[in-house]
Amino acid sequence: MKIAWFCIPAHGHTNPTLGLVKALTEAGHKVYYFSFEMFREKLENAGAFFIPCDGYDFDMEDKENADRVGKDMAFAVELLVSSTLALDEMVTKKVGEIQPDVIVGDSIAYWGKLAAMKHNIPFVSSTTTFAFNKYSSKYMNRGAGQTLKMLFSMPKVNKQIKRLQEKGYPVKGILDIVQNDNAVNTVVYTSKYFQPYSETFSDKYHFIGPSIRPITDTFEKKAEKTVYVSMGTVNQNKEFYRNAINALGKTDYQVIFSMGTNTEHFDNVPDNIEIYESVDQMAVLDIADAFVTHCGMNSASEGLYFGVPLILFPQTPEQDAVAKRAEELHAGLRLSSINEDDILKDIKRIIEDKSFKEGADKVSDSFKSSGGLKEAVAFIESVGK
């Protein structure tokens, strides 16, 4: 079977797919992955044929644009339409050459879904966040103000839809593109237990659990309790890091920080604190007793997979949704504030109150009992027949 796969230029949307791509290629299928040079090596290592989307006047690679997408509906639609049309000629040509049996598209890489519609090819949505419908979208705190703004922007949106129609895309309105209903074949990289309102999704939604990399490094456990702090690659909150170092430096915990390029700002750190630009996160979580996280879906899932309770410090609406679900399942505790006393109080509570560990273990069990890559491969095979 031949599979064309489309993704956005983001680690958090690409990395969870690598295990599934590898499983599909090992099962004898050919995966043609439309992505960006920064991911070429990873994708080829997973067995995919890499097809570059760089250099097509593709505005989603611009970080400022990516940040604005979450706040401005009209801009988001214009960007997705422009991106789709920028890739249109190349994608049409490649799809014609490959003749894929199925197209898999990231839930935000709408040009994948549009290509499937245009060329009448079965489609599977690859969803690396929670699956969203009218019930679970409550987690995103999309308020009345945003809805009004969206309605006011509809004339602009309709203009963009017309641009797609003129290029042969059979779309009637914006919801055709951005909304996956219960009829859309969907792979979701979480468990039914962790997914909010999972009972409202049809059996076309396969909750396969997170894709967890094998541990490649080892970390020595140097204290009775180990605390891991990572706020993702883009967070530059130096005040939070400084306060966390000061607070945790007074404890007998082993504390491991992964803080990207922030490391140069901190010297003379206490002996119990280790600061790295990056770590093998799986290796650290394997020995951790608490994880202070920005609640990116991948990081939170990895922590919970290892049964590590979370201190929740979300930075975006999507991350807030993950934090809210972890709180509901008593697998995490929201950080009260970034002052030293609160950081220390919350971390002590999550370590000493065993019910948080029990909550994290329940989520871990749900991940491990999901159908995993085997279910996802069988599902994609059934769609592509």
C-alpha positions in Angstrom: 0.0 0.0 0.0 1.2 3.5 -0.8 0.6 6.3 1.8 1.0 10.0 1.3 1.5 11.8 4.6 1.3 15.6 5.3 2.5 17.4 8.4 3.2 20.9 9.6 6.8 22.1 10.4 6.5 21.4 14.1 8.3 18.9 16.3 5.2 18.3 18.5 3.2 17.2 15.4 6.0 15.3 13.6 7.7 13.3 16.4 4.5 11.4 17.5 4.1 10.1 14.0 7.6 8.6 13.7 6.8 5.3 15.4 3.7 4.8 13.2 5.6 5.6 10.1 8.3 3.0 11.1 5.6 0.4 11.8 3.9 1.0 8.5 7.2 0.8 6.5 8.2 -2.4 8.4 4.8 -3.9 7.5 5.8 -3.4 3.8 4.0 -0.2 3.0 5.5 2.8 1.3 5.1 6.1 3.1 5.7 9.3 1.2 6.1 12.0 3.8 5.6 15.7 2.7 7.5 17.7 5.3 10.4 20.1 5.8 14.2 19.7 5.6 14.6 20.0 9.4 12.8 16.6 9.7 14.3 14.8 6.7 16.8 12.7 8.7 14.2 11.6 11.3 11.7 10.7 8.6 14.1 8.8 6.5 15.4 6.9 9.6 11.7 5.9 10.1 11.7 4.4 6.6 9.7 7.2 4.8 10.4 8.6 1.4 10.9 12.3 2.2 9.3 14.9 0.0 10.4 18.5 0.8 7.8 21.3 1.1 10.5 24.0 1.7 10.8 26.9 -0.7 7.2 27.1 -1.8 6.5 30.5 -0.3 5.0 28.5 2.6 4.2 31.0 5.4 3.6 28.5 8.2 7.3 28.2 8.6 7.4 31.7 10.0 7.2 31.6 13.9 5.4 34.9 14.1 2.7 33.6 11.7 2.5 30.4 13.7 1.8 32.3 16.9 -0.8 34.5 15.3 -2.7 31.5 13.9 -4.1 30.6 17.3 -5.4 34.1 17.9 -6.8 35.3 14.5 -9.3 33.1 12.7 -9.3 35.1 9.4 -5.5 35.1 9.3 -5.4 31.4 10.1 -7.7 30.6 7.2 -5.8 32.9 4.8 -2.6 31.3 5.8 -3.9 27.7 5.4 -5.4 28.6 2.0 -2.2 30.4 0.8 -0.1 27.4 2.1 -2.4 24.9 0.3 -2.2 26.9 -3.0 1.6 27.4 -2.7 2.0 23.6 -2.5 -0.9 22.9 -4.9 1.1 22.3 -8.1 3.8 20.3 -6.5 1.3 18.2 -4.4 -0.9 17.6 -7.4 2.1 16.4 -9.5 3.4 14.2 -6.7 0.1 12.7 -5.9 -0.4 11.9 -9.6 3.0 10.1 -9.6 2.6 8.3 -6.4 -1.1 7.3 -6.8 -1.5 6.8 -3.0 -4.1 4.4 -1.6 -4.6 6.6 1.4 -3.6 10.1 2.5 -2.7 10.8 6.2 -2.7 14.4 7.2 -1.9 16.1 10.5 -5.1 17.6 11.9 -3.7 21.1 11.3 -2.0 20.4 8.0 -5.2 21.1 6.2 -3.6 20.9 2.8 -3.4 17.1 3.3 -7.2 16.8 3.9 -7.8 19.2 0.9 -5.5 17.1 -1.3 -7.5 14.0 -0.4 -10.8 15.8 -1.2 -9.5 17.1 -4.5 -8.1 13.8 -5.7 -10.8 11.7 -4.2 -8.5 9.6 -2.0 -9.4 8.0 1.4 -8.2 10.2 4.2 -7.0 9.6 7.8 -6.5 12.5 10.2 -3.4 12.2 12.5 -4.3 14.1 15.7 -1.4 14.7 18.1 -3.4 16.9 20.4 -6.7 16.0 22.0 -9.4 15.2 19.4 -11.8 18.2 19.4 -15.6 18.3 18.8 -18.3 20.5 20.2 -17.9 18.8 23.6 -14.2 18.6 24.1 -13.6 22.0 22.6 -14.9 23.4 25.9 -11.4 22.6 27.2 -10.0 25.2 24.8 -11.8 28.1 26.5 -12.9 29.4 23.1 -15.2 32.1 24.4 -18.0 34.2 22.9 -15.5 37.0 22.0 -13.5 34.7 19.7 -16.7 33.4 18.1 -17.9 37.0 17.4 -14.5 37.8 15.9 -14.7 34.7 13.7 -18.2 35.8 12.5 -17.0 39.3 11.7 -14.1 37.8 9.7 -16.4 35.5 7.6 -16.4 37.7 4.5 -12.6 37.4 4.4 -12.9 33.7 5.0 -15.4 33.2 2.2 -13.0 35.0 -0.2 -10.3 32.4 0.8 -12.8 29.5 0.2 -13.4 30.9 -3.3 -9.6 30.8 -4.0 -9.6 27.1 -3.2 -12.7 26.4 -5.3 -11.1 28.1 -8.3 -8.2 25.6 -8.0 -10.6 22.6 -8.0 -10.9 21.9 -4.3 -14.5 20.8 -3.6 -15.1 22.8 -0.4 -18.3 24.6 0.5 -17.2 26.4 3.7 -14.6 26.7 6.4 -16.0 23.9 8.4 -15.3 21.5 5.6 -11.6 22.1 6.2 -11.1 22.7 9.9 -13.7 20.5 11.5 -13.3 16.7 11.7 -16.7 15.2 12.4 -17.5 11.6 13.4 -17.3 10.4 9.8 -13.6 11.3 9.5 -11.1 8.5 10.0 -8.9 9.6 12.8 -5.8 8.3 14.7 -5.4 10.1 18.1 -2.1 9.6 20.1 -3.7 9.3 23.5 -6.0 6.9 25.4 -9.8 7.0 25.6 -9.3 7.5 29.4 -7.2 10.7 28.9 -9.2 12.1 26.0 -12.0 14.4 27.3 -15.5 13.3 26.3 -14.1 10.3 24.5 -17.6 8.7 24.5 -18.8 11.4 22.1 -16.5 10.2 19.3 -17.5 7.5 16.8 -15.6 4.2 16.2 -13.8 5.9 13.3 -11.6 7.5 16.0 -8.8 5.2 17.2 -7.2 6.3 20.5 -3.9 4.4 20.2 -2.0 5.9 23.1 1.1 8.0 22.9 4.1 7.1 20.8 6.9 6.7 23.3 10.5 6.5 22.2 12.8 3.9 23.7 15.3 5.1 26.3 18.7 5.7 24.7 20.6 7.3 27.6 20.7 6.6 31.3 20.4 9.0 34.3 21.7 8.0 37.7 19.2 8.4 40.5 21.2 10.4 43.1 18.6 11.1 45.8 15.5 9.5 47.3 13.3 11.9 45.3 14.0 13.3 41.8 12.3 16.3 40.3 12.4 17.0 36.6 11.7 20.6 35.2 11.2 21.2 31.5 9.2 23.9 29.9 9.7 22.9 26.3 12.2 24.3 23.8 10.7 27.8 23.4 10.0 29.0 27.0 12.3 31.8 28.1 10.8 32.5 31.5 14.0 33.3 33.3 12.2 34.4 36.5 10.5 31.0 36.8 13.8 29.2 36.3 15.6 31.4 38.8 12.9 31.0 41.5 12.7 27.2 40.9 16.5 26.9 41.3 16.4 29.0 44.5 13.5 27.0 46.0 14.7 23.5 45.0 18.3 24.2 45.9 17.2 24.2 49.6 15.9 20.6 49.4 17.6 17.2 49.3 15.9 16.4 46.0 17.9 15.6 42.9 16.7 18.2 40.5 17.2 18.0 36.7 16.5 21.0 34.5 16.2 20.9 30.7 16.0 24.5 29.7 17.2 24.8 26.1 19.4 27.9 25.5 18.6 29.4 28.9 21.4 27.5 30.6 24.0 30.3 30.3 21.9 32.6 32.6 22.5 30.4 35.6 25.8 29.8 37.4 26.7 29.0 41.0 23.8 26.6 41.2 23.4 24.4 44.3 25.0 20.9 44.2 21.7 19.0 44.0 20.7 20.8 40.8 21.7 19.6 37.3 21.1 22.0 34.4 21.2 20.8 30.7 20.3 22.3 27.4 18.5 19.0 26.5 18.2 15.5 27.9 16.9 12.1 26.9 13.5 12.9 28.5 12.5 9.3 28.7 15.6 8.4 30.7 14.9 11.2 33.1 11.2 10.4 33.5 12.2 6.8 34.2 13.7 8.0 37.5 11.6 11.1 38.3 9.1 11.4 41.1 7.6 14.8 39.9 7.6 16.6 36.6 7.2 20.4 36.3 5.9 20.8 32.7 4.4 23.4 30.3 1.8 20.7 29.5 2.7 20.2 25.8 0.7 17.1 24.8 3.9 15.1 24.1 5.7 16.0 27.3 2.6 15.5 29.5 1.9 12.1 27.9 5.5 11.0 28.3 5.5 12.0 32.0 2.2 10.2 32.6 3.3 7.1 30.6 6.1 6.7 33.2 3.6 7.3 36.0 5.1 10.6 37.1 2.6 13.1 38.6 2.8 16.5 36.9 3.1 20.1 38.2 1.1 21.9 35.6 2.3 25.3 34.2 0.6 25.7 30.8 1.4 28.6 28.4 -1.2 28.3 25.6 -4.9 27.3 25.4 -4.0 23.8 24.0 -1.6 23.3 26.9 -4.2 24.5 29.3 -6.6 21.8 28.0 -4.0 19.1 28.8 -3.5 20.6 32.3 -7.2 20.7 32.9 -7.6 17.0 32.0 -4.6 16.0 34.1 -6.1 17.9 37.1 -9.5 16.2 36.6 -7.9 12.8 36.7 -5.8 13.8 39.8 -2.6 13.1 37.9 -1.3 16.6 38.3 -1.5 19.8 40.3 -1.6 23.3 38.8 1.3 25.6 39.8 -0.1 28.2 42.3 2.4 30.9 41.2 6.0 31.2 40.2 7.2 32.6 43.6 9.7 30.4 45.4 7.4 29.4 48.3 4.6 28.3 46.0 6.9 26.3 43.7 8.3 24.4 46.7 4.9 23.9 48.4 3.4 22.5 45.2 6.3 20.1 44.4 6.4 18.9 48.0 2.6 18.3 47.9 2.7 16.2 44.7 5.6 14.1 46.0 4.1 13.6 49.5 0.5 13.1 48.6 0.4 9.5 47.2 -3.0 10.0 45.5 -1.3 12.1 42.7 1.0 9.1 41.9 -2.0 6.8 41.9 -3.8 9.2 39.4 -0.7 9.3 37.2 -0.5 5.4 37.3 -4.1 5.1 36.1 -3.4 7.3 33.1 -0.2 5.3 32.5 -2.2 2.0 32.6 -4.7 3.4 30.1 -1.8 4.4 27.7 -0.2 1.0 27.9 -3.5 -0.9 27.4 -4.4 1.1 24.3 -4.1 -0.6 20.9 -0.9 1.3 20.0 0.9 1.1 16.7 -0.5 -2.3 15.8 -4.1 -0.9 16.0 -3.1 2.2 14.0 -1.4 0.1 11.2 -4.5 -2.2 10.9 -6.8 0.8 10.8 -4.9 2.7 8.1 -4.6 -0.6 6.1 -8.4 -1.0 6.3 -9.0 2.6 5.1 -6.6 2.2 2.2 -8.1 -1.0 0.8 
